[in-house]
Amino acid sequence: MRWDDLTATGGGPAALFGADAVVTRTFDTPEFRGITFHEVRARSIVNRVPGASRMPFEWTVNPYRGCSHACVYCFARNTHSYLDLDTGLGFDSQIVVKTNAPELLRRELGSRRWTGAHIAMGTNVDCYQRAEGRYRLMPGIIEALRDHANPFSILTKGTLILRDLELLRQAAEVTEVGVSVSVGFTDTALWRTVEPGTPSPARRLDAVRTLAEHGIGCGVLMAPVIPFLGDSPEQLRATVRAIAEAGATSVTPLVLHLRPGAREWFTAWLAAHHPRLVERYERMYAGGAYAPTWYQRRITRQVHGFADEFGIGPSSPGTHRRPVLPERPDGPRPAGPVQLSLL
């Protein structure tokens, strides 16, 4: 691989793992069968979002690369190719861990050059994926942000965020904290095939409910809405109803987008599980990574209608707890009005 020659004492290719880094250990472990961890010591951890991305935040922290959630549609798959790692099974099973992320973040937040800008997490790969149960990087990260009263937000499909509930409450007392959970559908059969490494949608909504019960408002990013598999009015209504019953502060639909890397992996999955849909997808995504604007607007309109029916409104003005959207360095934002306050 490109980074085999990185050591704790020598050079190697620059700007890997989101920063210059040294590989300290690569190993498998019985508790995580089929997963290989590549532990690295990064030289920086706060990453600037490219200006061309048009994202509503400028800075991110990503303690992991690769994700055992194994979502077949994950837009971040192509980032593994930068490391000469496979964007299919390799993305799901070759996890890069920045073991020094908490201490590095504390140091960077204390720098005179840092101005206290908002930091978004979970916008590339999930910071509460299974590896976090082993490495426990997020408590130190949240503590550093809390101690510097630095605003931040977290987007996750992982219920492990509840482990850090008290730290989130402490941070919310001194700065703006945004938490959102991704739940694109409640169909369990669809979940088992497209998001095999994630907690079930019901468990994720239980996490939303628990966060709300402890005073941490939580929005839901209804993503992705998957064309022809999870987009019928009945499916959309059932999902929005479950989101409302969980006490979410807002719901924002985001239609499936298929960037290079993810597109090939998703298409192979589609051919194996739903071959009759391959041609329909080729037509729908003939124009690029995003579904046609008319389709995005239709989904947005339907979801917002169901949200009105079940009483989920946009986040209140000035709220300290606002959901975030995942990184989208190219292409348009979701069509139609977005029913939440962006960062």
Buried (B, 14 or more C-beta within 10 A) or exposed (E): EEBEEBEEEEEBBEEBBBBBBBBBEBEEEEEBEEBBBBBBBBBBBBBEBEEEBEBBBBBBBBBBBBBBBBBBBBBBBBBBBBBEBBBBEBBBBBBBBBBBBBBBBBBBBEEEEBEEEBBBBBBBBBBBBBBBEBBBBBBBBBBBBBBBEBBBBBBBBBBBBBBBBEBBBBBBEBBBBBBBBBBBBBBEEBBEBBBEBBBBBEEBBBBBBBBBEEEBBBBBBBBBBBBEBBBEEEBBBBBBBBBBEBBBBBBBBBBBBBBEBBBBBBBEBBEEEBEEBEEEBEEBBEEBBBBBEEBBBBBBBBBBEBBEEBEBEBBEEEBBBBBBBBBBEEEEBBBBEBBBBBB
